[in-house]
Amino acid sequence: MDIQKLKAGDVLLFSAEKGSFISWVITFLTDAQVSHAAMFYDVPEQLIIEESPPQVAINKAFERFKGREITVRRLKEELPMVPVIKVAKAYLNDDEPYDQSGLYLVGLLLLYRKFTPSSAKQRVMIRIFKKITASIVDYIHKHQSPGKEPMVCSQFVAQCYANAGPEYKLKFKKGLLQKSATAQLEDKNLIEQVLQRLDQEEPPQTQRLLQSVLEPEKETFLSGEDLCQELKEAFLDESDIVSVSISDEFTEAVAQFAYAHHLATTGQAVELSGQNVPQLLRDLNDYENMFTTPGDLLKSCESLESICVIK
């Protein structure tokens, strides 16, 4: 099948980008061979629409498909795609601020996974969470656009369908992260482990963990690719000793990530205190119910059928 036979609204799932450590981490954490999602947008012009940092953008299909395998999935029910494309165009015209270089997706994948990372993994993850937090806060300060949720590529596709009307909303089986949890030692994801940790601390100790100001640190200026390269090495290190608990610094980094997510989503600043942080963490944990990965669109979406693979 060639590009000319694609239809508006087709879901496009990209294989991992060669040489990209961010792509590698996404496919590793989701146990799926795809790391990016987009949607076919304009048939005559052969354009796709996608979350493309820092916002939704349209691009030439031919250029974006180079060097990648594209799995094409299409809505099983024959419905007009005009409402879906109209929603996508609204996001485009609204200049929505979306995630930076896929790192936001990596951060959420890590937080929703049910495992206790080793000390080495925690050290890398802390820097990833701090970089994401700094980028969200920095974007809001520069663009004065709080209340616009940072959306990952696959969530953008799913949201276009959901906003088009109830008959378009994509239906999913149990997500990849939830299914993989049965093979993991922990019964709590990382957000739930942080909540448990805070619940066990005395109020003064909790406040001490959360007192840092949300400012970019020198280490956060490492690129997302550099950080994900370190994370890949930590995941593949067979000598790495499993940790029994999460550290103070890890707890603080996750709490700050939850704060930044709240600020970006609602536009409402709250005090980063022991009283408010648990609710911010619970809100972020509840977001998992709406969270969609590229792997979910490939393996778990019952509303779509696979049409072909473009190589």
Secondary structure as UniProt FT lines:
FT   HELIX           3..5
FT   TURN            8..9
FT   STRAND          11..15
FT   TURN            18..19
FT   HELIX           21..30
FT   STRAND          34..42
FT   TURN            43..46
FT   STRAND          47..52
FT   TURN            53..54
FT   STRAND          55..60
FT   HELIX           61..65
FT   TURN            66..67
FT   STRAND          70..75
FT   HELIX           82..93
FT   TURN            94..95
FT   TURN            101..102
FT   HELIX           103..112
FT   HELIX           119..143
FT   TURN            146..147
FT   HELIX           153..163
FT   TURN            166..168
FT   HELIX           176..180
FT   HELIX           181..183
FT   HELIX           190..200
FT   HELIX           203..209
FT   HELIX           218..221
FT   HELIX           224..236
FT   TURN            238..239
FT   HELIX           248..266
FT   TURN            274..276
FT   HELIX           277..286
FT   HELIX           287..290
FT   HELIX           294..295
FT   HELIX           296..300
FT   TURN            302..303
FT   STRAND          304..310
//
